[in-house]
Amino acid sequence: MPAVGEKPGAGVYECPFDGQRVILESDAEVLMECPSCEGFLYLSVSHEEESAETPARPS
């Protein structure tokens, strides 16, 4: 679970406390406190959204 002060890489991160989303556009960006609740942990949602939007291939 990415935390404030870390560089988790480019992607979309969601605060588990209030659902606020933060977008990091480069691998060099640092996660800051949640802008709405000052939370310090995030969930990575970019991979979940990609797999939800990508239809499964037929076998």
C-alpha positions in Angstrom: 0.0 0.0 0.0 1.7 3.2 -1.1 2.2 5.9 1.5 2.9 9.6 1.7 6.5 10.4 0.9 7.0 7.4 -1.4 7.5 7.4 -5.2 5.2 4.5 -6.3 5.3 5.4 -10.0 3.0 7.0 -12.5 -0.7 6.0 -12.0 -3.9 6.6 -10.2 -4.0 6.3 -6.4 -7.1 6.4 -4.2 -7.3 7.3 -0.5 -9.0 4.4 1.3 -10.5 6.8 3.9 -12.5 9.0 1.6 -12.1 7.8 -1.9 -10.2 10.9 -3.1 -8.1 10.1 -6.2 -4.6 11.4 -6.9 -2.9 11.1 -10.3 0.9 10.9 -10.5 2.0 11.5 -14.0 5.7 10.5 -13.7 7.7 7.9 -11.7 9.6 10.8 -10.1 6.5 12.3 -8.3 6.1 11.9 -4.6 2.7 11.0 -3.0 1.5 13.9 -0.8 -1.2 13.8 1.9 -4.7 13.3 0.7 -6.0 16.8 -0.3 -9.3 16.3 1.3 -8.7 14.4 4.6 -4.9 14.5 5.0 -4.8 10.7 4.9 -1.4 9.1 4.5 -2.1 5.8 2.7 -3.3 5.0 -0.8 -4.5 2.2 -2.9 -3.3 1.8 -6.5 -6.3 1.8 -8.7 -4.8 2.1 -12.2 -4.2 -1.6 -12.7 -7.7 -2.5 -11.4 -9.4 -0.1 -13.8 -7.3 -1.3 -16.7 -8.3 -4.9 -16.1 -11.9 -3.9 -15.6 -12.0 -2.0 -18.9 -10.2 -4.6 -20.9 -12.5 -7.5 -22.0 -11.3 -11.0 -21.4 -10.0 -12.8 -24.5 -12.0 -15.9 -25.5 -10.2 -19.2 -25.0 
